[in-house]
Amino acid sequence: MEGKTQDKIMHSARLKFIFAGFILFQSLGIGFAQKPAGDSQKMEWWKAAKFGMFIHWGLYCIPAGTWQEKQVMVGDAAEWIQCSFQIPPADYKPLAGRFNPVLFDAEQVVRLAQQAGMKYIVLTSKHHEGFAMFKSADPFNIVDASPYKKDVVQALADACKKHGMRFGLYYSQAQDWNHPGGSACRGHWDAAQEGSFDQYLEDVAIPQVKEILSAYHPAILWWDTPCDMTPERAARFTSIIAAYPRLITNNRLGGGMNGDFDTPEQEIPATGIAGKNWEACMTMNHTWGFSSHDHDWKSSTVLIQNLIDIVSKGGNYLLNVGPTSEGLIPQPSIERLQDIGRWLDTNGEAIYGTNASPFSEITWGRVTQKKSGRSVRLYLHVFDWPGDGKLVVPGLEAKIVKVYPLASAAIRLATEKKDGELYIDVSRVQPTSAATVVVLEIDGNFTVYNKPEIKAESAVFIDTLAVEMTTDIKNGVVHYTTDGSVPVAGSQQAKGRIMLAGEKNLTVRARVFVRGKAVSGTAEREFIQMAPL
């Protein structure tokens, strides 16, 4: 993966878990999102899959974040150890002679992915260290340079095929710290790395891409860190993959080549990525490759809620594991994957094959949706269970077919519509950890009236504050209050830019009305009053 100097997002010290709402339509949500530009039939399985396993495995699992008593800091990446400590190739490449992962079991890895509810696997065939995890004409590979003498890419490809798991390969096409001429995004640090980048592409990268495509037939080719890639250099790869029309590629080849999907790393975009397929790749702790001292694991609840958050915004979740030098997936990773799998055993219907949420903001959790005949099922993923037993769905105008907890479909839940909000009585539902899913089945012809947007140049003011409240709802009128009360039809009407004044903090609440009837939920924003300096 890309180094932290390449992007502030990459390898951040803390995974950013963002609970902002996905905006499917700016203010009026109807039906389903349009297909991303350039979408094709080959993407259908990938978009339905939602959840995959990323495997970062290479020679870096031997030092496991420690080199000659120096440790990679927790929050940095163990697989970047050669670059981080500027280890000469002459000292690093002998690790291949110690690489003997005798406990690796490809079928066990695939079964674990299936148990977790994952639908595809992406393995690093060659990371930035330049060591190929497959039999290659270049001798720096696991078959020819290690005592293990086995092709793990072949083993995993075979296991995936046997168990019906989609298989993908990561390949670092530009960065290579141990072949002369290979790119190094932070710059070379040893004379042995010097050489022609174009010659490196000709001698190593292009032949190896041809090898992995022809030998293993991956469904996905996952490029990374396109340092020094130009349109001309990228074209040398695109001419190869043109022979594989069903191959899915990401957006990291470089040279202006967009690929089939975007790849936010270690973050969940606050509003998804409109008009594009995208996949958030994330770790369970802070590192992609195995680290012997990074024990700061995210909880199963966080990982499950990440999955829901991503899917509710129209994305896929590629969750990483980093096997040890023996070939074992760390036990904390196994335990968390099993927890996710147990949640999906009950709630998978609310994840696989779903579309993004039609709501701009949901305060208690997330929403996914799926067509079911003439109806639409809205899956309400409740993170914060309502203490009063009333789950509030804002701004939904729809004919309700039925409402029930996904885990107990025979139970019917009562509803009440009041002032533009739907109240679901969930007092009979036993909430579960991570997320409880309530299914709201409605007629397919429905409308979501999203909350108005409260805009201001700053959240802090001294004596006056310029605020604008807007909505895209047809014939919608915004009414607002500044005393904390819920706006009604008789409250102040927001027209254009409004100047507010106060000697204390202001809480602005706004709501959309159509012909005097409240149709949206209530938007709220607090502004802090400060004394002049």
N, C-alpha and C positions, 0 to 999 in steps of 0.2 A: 504494500500500500504506500501511498504518497507520504513523504516526510512532513513533519510539522512546520518546517520552514517554507514549504510550498503553499500552505494554506492554513490559516488560523484554525480552521475547523478540524483539519486532519490531526488525528492522534491527540485530541484535546484531553486535558487532565480530568475532565468530568463529562460524561455523556449528557447531552442536553436533552432533557425530557420536556417537550413543549406541549402544553395543554391548550394551545390556541385553536379555534374552530376552523375547519376546512370550508373555504368559500367555494361552493360548487357553482352557484350563480350569485351575482353581486348582492342582490337584495330579494329577488323573487326566485325561489327554487321550484322548478317543475320537472318531474320525470328524472331522466338519467343524463349523465355527462356525455358530451359528444366524444367520438373517437379522437385520440391524439392525431395531429398532423403526421402524415406518412405512415400511419398504422397499417398493418397487413395481417393476413390470416395466420401467418406463422407465430404472431404474438398471442393468439387466443389462449393457448394452454398456459403460457407464462403469466398472463394477466389473471387467469383464474386460480393459479397456484398460490399466490400471495406470500408464501413462506419457504425459504430455502436455507441450506447450510453452506457456509463459507468455511473452507479448510485452509489455513495457512500452515504449511509444513515444509521445512527445508533444513539445511545444515545449522541454521540459527537456533534450532531447538536443542543443540548440544551445549553451547555456552549458556543458553536459557536466561540471557540477560546479564551474565557476569563474565568479564574477561580480565584475567590477571588481577584479581581482587577489586576491579572496578565494576560497579553495578549500574546498569541502565536505571534511571530513576523511574519509580512508579508514576505512570502518566505518560511516559515515553514508550516507544515501540521496541520490543526485544528483537524483532526481525531486522531492525535497522542497526544492530549492534556493530557490524563491520564499519558502516559509515559513521556512526556516532563516535566511535573510538578511533577512527581512521586506521583500521587494522590493514597492514599490507597484504596483498594477495598471497605472497609467499608464506605468510603466517596463517592465513584464513583457509586457504584451499586444502591443507592437510586434514581439516575436519572431516572431509569426505572419507578418509581412511578409518575414521572412528564411527561412521554412521552405519548402524546395524540394528534397525528397528524390528527385532525378531518377534515382538508381540503384536505387530500390526495385523489386524484382521479386517479386510475390506468389507466382508459381509456383515460383520458386527457393526461397523460404522454405518452402513446403509440401514441396517435394522434399527439402530438408534435414531437416525434421521426420520425414519418412518414412525417410530414410536413417538417422536416429538411432533409429528404432524407436518413435517417438512415434505415438500413435493419435488425439490431438485437440490443437487449438490454441485458446488463449484470448488475445484481443487487447484491450488497453485502448482502448475506444471513447472514453472521457473519463476522464482522471485528475483529481486534486484541483485542477489548474490551471484546469479548466473548459473546455479547448480540445477541441472535438469532432473526432475523426479521421474524420468522416463528414459527408455533406451533411445539414444540419439547418436547421429554420426559424430557429433562433437563429443570428445572423450570425457568431459567434465559432467558426468551423469551417474545416477544411482546404480546402474547396472555395471558400468565399466570402472568406476572410481571408488566404489564402496564395497565393503565386505558382504553387504546384504545381497547384491547381485540380482535383485528382482525389480521388475518394473511396477511401481505402485500405481502409476496412472492406469496401466492396463488392468491391474487387479481391481481397482475401484470402478473402472468403466465396465468391466465384466459383471461385477456385483450389482451395479446399478441396473444394467440390462436384465439381469436375472430377476430382480425384485421390482421391476417396473418403475424405477426412479430415474427422472431426467438427469443427465450428466453434463456438466460444463467444466471448462478449463480456463483458469487465469493464466495469462502469459505476460511477463514484463518485457515489452518489445523494445524499449529504449534504454532504460537503466540496466546496467550490468557492471558490477564493480570488480569482476574477476576475469573478464575477457578484454584484451587490448582494444581500445576504441569505443567500448561501451559507454553510454552516457552516465553521468553522475550529476544529479540535480543540484547538489551542494558543491560540485567541483571535485576533480581528481585530487588525491593526496599521495599517490605513489607512482613512480616512473613506469611501473609495469602496466598501469592502466592506460597509458597514453597510446594513441593510434588514431586511425581514421574511423570516424563513426559510420560513414557510408560503407567502409569495408567490413566493419562489424556487422552491419545489417546484412550485407551480402553473404558473409561467411557463417554467421551464427543465427541471427534472429529470423531471417526469411526462410532458410532451410528448416529451422525447428518449427515454425508455424506450419509449414507444409507437412512436416512429419506428424504433428499432433492432429491435424485435421484429417489426414488420410488414414492414420492408424487407429484413432480412437473415436472419430465421428461425433464430437461433442455437439450438444444442442445449443450451447452458449460459449462464446469466446469473450473473455473478460480482460480487456487491455488495462494498463495502468501507467501512471507517471510518464506522460509523453514529452519529456524533456528533449529538446533539440529536434523534435519531429516537425517537418515542414509538409506542406501539401504534396510536394513531389515525393518525399520519403513515405508519407502515408499511402500514397497511391500505389506503391509497390506491394503493400499489404492488401489493399482493397481489391487489387487485381487477382489476388489469390483467393480471397473469400467470395469473390463473385461466382466461383464455381460451386458454392454451397448456398443456394438461395434460401434454404430454411434455417440457416445459421443465424442466431441472434447475437448481436454484438453491442457493447456498451459505448459510452461517449468519451472514452479515454485513449483512443488511438492517436489523436492529435492531428495537426495539419488541417483543422477545420472540419474533420469528419465527425458527424454527430452520432452515428450509430443508432440503435433502436431504443435505447433507454438512458436516462440520466442517472447519476450515481452520487447523491449526497452521502457523505461519509461522517459517521459519528454524530449525526444530527437528524432530526425530523423537521423538514420544512414546515413553518408555521401554518401555511395555507396550501400545502402540497405544491406541485409544479403544474400549473395550468397548461393544458394542451399537450402534455408529454407523458410518455410512460416513464416511470422512475422507480428506483429501488434504493432504499436506505440500507447501507451496509454498516454493521455495528458490532462491537465486541461485548463480551460478558464482563470482562474486567477492563483493563486499559490497554492491553496489548493484543496484537494479532497473532504473532508467533508465541510459542510457549515461554513463559517466564516463571522461574522457580520462586520468585519473591513477590510477585504481584498477586496478593490475596484479597484485593478489594473488589469482590464480586457483587454485581448488581443482583437484587433479589428476584425471585421468580415472578413476584407481583409486578415489578417494574418491567421485566421483559415481556410479560403477557400484555400489560397495558401499552407498551411500545408497539407490539404487533397490532393491537386494536387501533391505536392512534394512527399508525401508518396506513393501514387498510382503509380507515375512515376518510383518509385524505387522498385515496386513489393510488397508493403505492404498494410495493412489495417490500418484504423484510428479509434481508440476507444476514443471518446471525452466525457469527464466527466461532469456531473452535480451533485450538492450537495443540496438536498432538505432541507428546513428549518424544525424546530421542529413541525410546523403546517402541514407539508407535501407538501409545495409549492416549485416549482423550482424557483430560483431567477429570477427576471425580466430581468437583463442583460443577463443571459443565454438564456432565451426565445428569446430575440431580436436577438441574434447572431445566434441561431439555425434557426430562421425564415429567416434571411439573407442568410445563407448557403443553405437553402431549395429553396429559390428563384433562386439562381445561378444554383443549380442542376436541377431545373425545365427546364431550357434552355439547360444546358450543361451536364446533367447526362449521355448521350450517351458516352461522353469522359471519364467517370469515371467507371461506372459499367461494369464488365465483361471484362475490358481491361487488357493488359499486360504492363510490364515495358518498359521503353524507350530503343531503340537500340543505342542511342547516348551517348557517354561518357561525353560530355559537351555541354550544351546549355546556352548561356549567357543571352538570353532574357526571359527565363521562363523554362517550362518543356514540356515533350512529353509523351503521352501514345499511345498505339496502339491496334488495334482489327482487326481480320480477317473479311472480308465481301465477301463471295463467293470466287472467285479467286483473289480478290483484298485484299489489306490491307489499313486500314485507319489509318494514323498518325494524332493524335490530337495534334495540336500545341497550348499549353496553354501560351499565351503571357502575361507576367507580366509587362514588360517594352516595351511600344509601340514604334516602330521605328519612329524617328522624320522625316525621309526622305520618309516614306511610303514604304520602302523596307524591308521585313522580310527575313533574310538570314538563310537558312538551310544548314549547312556544311556537305560535304562529302557524300551526298546521290546519289547513282547511281541507278536510277529506271525509269521505264516507267510511266509517269504521266497520270492518268485517268481523274481527275478533282480536282480543288481546290476551296474551298468556305468557307465562315464564317458559323459556325454551327448555329448561331442565324438567318441567312438569307441564307438558302441553295440554293435559286434560283440564287443568285449572283455568277458569275464565275470570278475567279481571274487569272490574267495573270502571267506567270512565265518566267524566263530566266535563263539558265544555263551558268555559267561563272567561269572558273578556279577552278573547283571542288566544287563550291557552287551554290545552287539554290536560286534565288531571286524571292520572291513572292511580287507582287504589291498589297499592302493592303491599298492604299490611299483611296479607296472607302468604306472601312470598318469603322464603328463607334466604337471605342474602348469603353469597359465597365470597371467598377471598378473591382478590384480583379484580373480578368483574362479574356481575350478575346480568344475564341477558334477558330482556323482556321483548317479546315479539309483538309489534303493532302492525297487524295486517289491515290494509286499507284498499279502497278502490284505486285502480291504476291512474285515474284522472284526479290528481291531487295538486295542491299548491302549498308552498311554504312561504309565509310572509316573514322574512327575516327582520331582525331588529334594525332600527335606524342607526346610522353611524354618527357618533359625536366627535367632531373634529375641533382641534385647537392647536395653536403653534407650540404651546407649552402646557405642562401639567401644573405649573407653578405660576402664581400671579401676586402682584403687590396690592393694587386697589381695584383694577378693572381687568376683565378677561374677555377676549373675543372668541366666540364659539359659533360653530355652524353645525346644524343637525340635518342630515340628508337621508333620503330613501329613494329607491328606484321603483317602489311599488306604484303601479298605475292608479291614479286618483288618490294616492296616499297623502295624508296630512300629518305632520309631526307635531305632537303636543308634548310639553315638557314641564318639569318642576325643578326647583332648586332647594326645596325644604325636606327632601328625602321621601316625600309621598309618591304614590303611584300615579302617573298622569291619567287624567280622564278627559272626556271630550271638551270639558269646560276649562281645562288648564291652558296656560299660555301657548300660543301657536308659534312654532319656529319658522321664521321667514328670512332666508338669507343669513347674513352675518349679524349676530346678536352680541351686544355688549352687556356683560354681567358685571356686577359690582358686589363687593362684600368685605367685611372686616374679619371674616373667619373662613375656614375651609368650606368649599361648596361641593355638594353632591348633586350632579345634574342627572336627572332620569328622563328618558324620552321614549315615546311609543308612537306607533303608526296607527292612524284611524282612517277608515274609508266610510264616507257618508255617516260620520258620527259613531261608527262602531269600531272598537279596538280589534285589530287583526294581527298585530305582532306582539312578541314579548317585549319586556321593558329593558332598554339599554341603560347602562349606568356607568358614569365616570366621575371620579373624585378629583378635585383640583385643590391644591395646597396653597393657602394664603401665607405670604411671608412679609415680614416688616422690611422696609427699605434699609439698606446698609448705611 
